[in-house]
Amino acid sequence: MSEIDEILAGYNFDEEAVWGLYKEKFLRRSALDRDAELKAFDAFAEDKMSTPSREVADLLCRKRELLDMHGMLRKLGR
C-alpha cells in the first residue's frame, strides 16, 4: 500500500488537508523515493484513467503538482 493510501485511510476529514500532509511528506523524501511514489501514484490512477471524470481530472492535477515539486527539488540538488 502506498503512503497516500495509508494517509487517506487514516483520516476522516477534509481531502485537501490530507493532500497537503501528503505533499509535505513528499517534499522530504529522497529523489529515489519520490520517483517510486510517482510510479505508485501512476499505478493507483491507471485504472481510473480509462473513463473521463472529475476524479480523473483531479488526479491529473495532483500528479502535475507532484511532478513540479519533484522537478524543483532535483534542480536544487535534492
C-alpha positions in Angstrom: 0.0 0.0 0.0 1.4 3.4 -0.9 1.8 6.1 1.6 -1.0 8.2 0.1 -3.4 5.2 0.6 -2.3 4.9 4.2 -2.8 8.6 4.8 -6.2 8.7 3.1 -7.3 5.6 5.0 -6.3 7.2 8.3 -8.2 10.5 8.0 -11.9 11.2 8.0 -11.7 14.9 7.3 -11.1 17.3 4.5 -9.4 15.7 1.5 -7.4 18.9 0.8 -5.9 18.8 4.3 -4.9 15.2 3.7 -3.4 16.1 0.3 -1.4 18.9 2.0 0.0 16.5 4.5 1.0 14.1 1.7 2.7 16.8 -0.2 4.7 17.9 2.9 6.0 14.3 3.3 6.7 14.1 -0.4 9.0 17.1 -0.2 11.1 15.4 2.5 11.6 12.2 0.5 14.8 11.4 -1.4 14.8 11.6 -5.2 14.6 7.8 -5.5 11.7 7.7 -3.0 9.9 10.5 -4.9 10.3 8.5 -8.2 8.9 5.4 -6.6 6.0 7.4 -5.2 5.2 8.9 -8.6 5.2 5.4 -10.0 2.9 4.2 -7.3 0.6 7.2 -8.0 0.5 6.1 -11.7 -0.4 2.6 -10.7 -3.1 3.9 -8.3 -4.6 6.1 -11.0 -4.2 3.8 -14.0 -7.5 2.0 -13.8 -9.4 5.3 -13.3 -7.9 6.9 -16.4 -10.0 5.0 -18.9 -13.1 7.0 -18.1 -13.0 10.8 -18.1 -14.4 12.2 -14.9 -13.8 14.9 -12.4 -11.9 12.4 -10.3 -9.5 11.8 -13.2 -9.0 15.5 -13.8 -8.3 15.9 -10.1 -5.8 13.1 -10.1 -4.0 14.6 -13.2 -3.8 18.0 -11.5 -2.3 16.4 -8.3 0.2 14.4 -10.3 1.3 17.6 -12.1 1.8 19.2 -8.7 4.0 16.3 -7.6 6.0 16.4 -10.8 6.5 20.1 -10.4 7.7 19.7 -6.8 10.0 16.8 -7.8 11.5 18.8 -10.7 12.1 21.8 -8.5 13.8 19.6 -5.8 16.0 18.0 -8.5 17.1 21.4 -9.7 18.0 22.3 -6.2 20.1 19.1 -6.0 17.8 17.1 -3.8 
